[in-house]
Amino acid sequence: MSVRPLNIVLMGPPGAGKGTQARILEEKYGLKQLSTGDMLRAERAEGTELGKKVQAIMDAGQLVSDDIIIEMIETRIARADCAKGVIFDGFPRTIPQARALDAMLAKKDCAIDLVIDLVVDESILVARVEKRAAECAAAGQPVRADDNPETVMRRIREYKTYTAEVSPFYAQKNTLHRIDGMQTVDAVAAQIAAFLK
C-alpha cells in the first residue's frame, strides 16, 4: 500500500527562513524541497535558454512570469525524487500559479496539505539578507545578485502584493497557518511539525 505524498507550501518574504525550514522538513519527512528561486538560479548558472531569459528579470529583483514558473514546476514534480511529496518554497506567488498547482497535484490524486506563512519584521529581513551576503563573501562563495537592501525591499513589496492574493486562496481551503518567523529555528520547526500531526 502506498502512502499519499505530503505537499507543503512555505510562504514568507525573502530572508524569512523558508529555505532553513524546508531543509528540516526534507530531512524529517523525506520530502523534496523545490525552491523556484534556486531552480531559476541553477538555470542561469547553466546558461540555459531559460536561464538567459530570466537573468535580467531576477537581477532587477522582479518576478518571473507565471507561464515560465508553472512549466518549470510541472516538469520538476514529475521526477521520482518528488514521490514522497514536495515542499514548495517561493511558489505559488499568484492565484493563477496556485490554481495551476492544484490542477497539477489533482492529476496525481494529491493536494496541498499545509501552507505555512512565516511572518518576520521587515528590518530583520533586511539584516538577515545582508548577513547572508556577508557570510557568502567571507566564505569565498558567490553572493546572490538580489542580496542587497534595495532589491530586498522591492522583493518584500512584491511579496506583500502576491500574498494579498494567495493567502486568502489558501485560507478558504483551511490549509493556511501563520507562524512567527522571528522565533528560533527549532521553535518554528516545532510549530510546523505540530500542524502535520
Order of alpha helices (4+ residues) and beta strands (2+ residues): beta-alpha-beta-alpha-alpha-alpha-beta-alpha-beta-alpha-alpha-beta-alpha
